[in-house]
Amino acid sequence: MDYIHEIIRRYFNNRYSKTLETKIQHWLCEDEQVEAKDEELFHCWNEVKANVGNWEMKDSWNRIACRLNFRKTRMIRSKYGYAAVSFLFCILVASVWFWRTGEAVSTQIIATGKGEFKTISLPDGSTVYLSSSSEIIYPKEFNDTVRCVDLKGEAWFDVIHIQNKPFIVKSGCLKTIVIGTVFNVKDYQEDGRATAYLRTGAIEIVPAESPQKYVLHPGEYFAYDKETREVHVSVGEPPYLSFRHFTLEEIKNTLEKKFNVSIELDGTSNEKYTLEFDSATTVWEVLKTLCVLDGNLSWEMADDEMIIIGTVFNVKDYQEDGRATAYLRTGAIEIVPAESPQKYVLHPGEYFAYDKETREVHVSVGEPPYLSFRHFTLEEIKNTLEKKFNVSIELDGTSNEKYTLEFDSATTVWEVLKTLCVLDGNLSWEMADDEMIIIHVKTNAR
């Protein structure tokens, strides 16, 4: 029928309004005059194949998919066999579009690294402010009835209003439909939440796998929990940096992207944190605040500029020493001595000491001294000094005495030796020609 041919031909040449175009899409999928419509569609298909050798199907598909507003595929029977008309129609629209225009749509892919931000001008004059570790894909020309872009990560959009040509942002979990406005979308794949904020204009948000639509008004903030699929809409501009019920892993990922740093988690935590910071905030202020709020956390900067968040503690257990010790600065640790059913939980500022011979345990409060001997034999003191000061010591004689001494960080090996000899009159020391330190034990102490 000539009128069917004319309707389809005019559709391919963009001669209908948006409202009428939608009606024609549905008309093509209706059961009336199926064979006549099939015949014309296949006629168009054969015409395209005869005139077009290759085209960029992936790019064209993204472009046409935004234009079509129906998703369900209806199987029908015609003299051409079973055909998925809606799918074929999409292919035909894409094919004939490029056959008529004589050009393939090419896409632009713009990405940012950690700590990198980019300003992008779209073909329609709209502006995108792409945040760190993000990616946006868009066609070089918006020749369709909609303007469709794909986003991974976060971006601010300042969209130019074009009558009957809405702007659509597709991200991992959200589809945001815009008329003309300034708004932000944040949807990193590794984050547990997707968010959007509307500054001016109006946007409509459709969460993934949800029939519900949410229309935001200026000043409203939308948050979607990917795990529970809960939606929360509030009033007020989002902070520069916001964590709402974030795990430590999610905070780590956000800080790495925002400040271009490398962070390692030393341990795990099931806690969730809610924090907000303004635009003057540094990564160090975030870390300090986090550790103040949670006494089980601490952070330090490693030699390779890696930030380590975790529990800070010290363990000292040399095989040749008679004691094993541990000191907890921040966090919480549990200690189980060898061959003991007893568990000891240390809290920040506590010092644990275990006597390997007697198996006695002593827990005290206070940071351990720089150098500490508690009931040490002369042999144990010798071993400790050799390791601590990188010296060689020889014992001239033996002693059954045990010594308790403490020294601060300014102590030298010579001060330790002098103090030891003052406390025990049976001891003396000297420096040999080969720089060996010799500690003498008097005969009556042997």
Beta strands, then each sheet from edge to edge (+ up, - down):
strand 1: 75-78
strand 2: 81-84
strand 3: 107-111
strand 4: 118-121
strand 5: 127-130
strand 6: 135-139
strand 7: 147-158
strand 8: 167-170
strand 9: 174-178
strand 10: 182-187
strand 11: 193-200
strand 12: 203-207
strand 13: 214-216
strand 14: 220-225
strand 15: 231-235
strand 16: 241-247
strand 17: 263-266
strand 18: 272-277
strand 19: 298-301
strand 20: 307-310
strand 21: 312-316
strand 22: 323-330
strand 23: 333-335
strand 24: 344-346
strand 25: 350-355
strand 26: 361-365
strand 27: 371-377
strand 28: 393-396
strand 29: 402-407
strand 30: 427-431
strand 31: 437-441
sheet 1: 1+ 2-
sheet 2: 3+ 6- 7+ 5- 4+
sheet 3: 3+ 6- 7+ 8+ 9- 12+ 13-
sheet 4: 3+ 6- 7+ 10- 11+ 14- 15+
sheet 5: 16+ 18-
sheet 6: 17+ 20+ 19-
sheet 7: 21+ 22- 25+ 26-
sheet 8: 23+ 24-
sheet 9: 27+ 29-
sheet 10: 28+ 31+ 30-
end
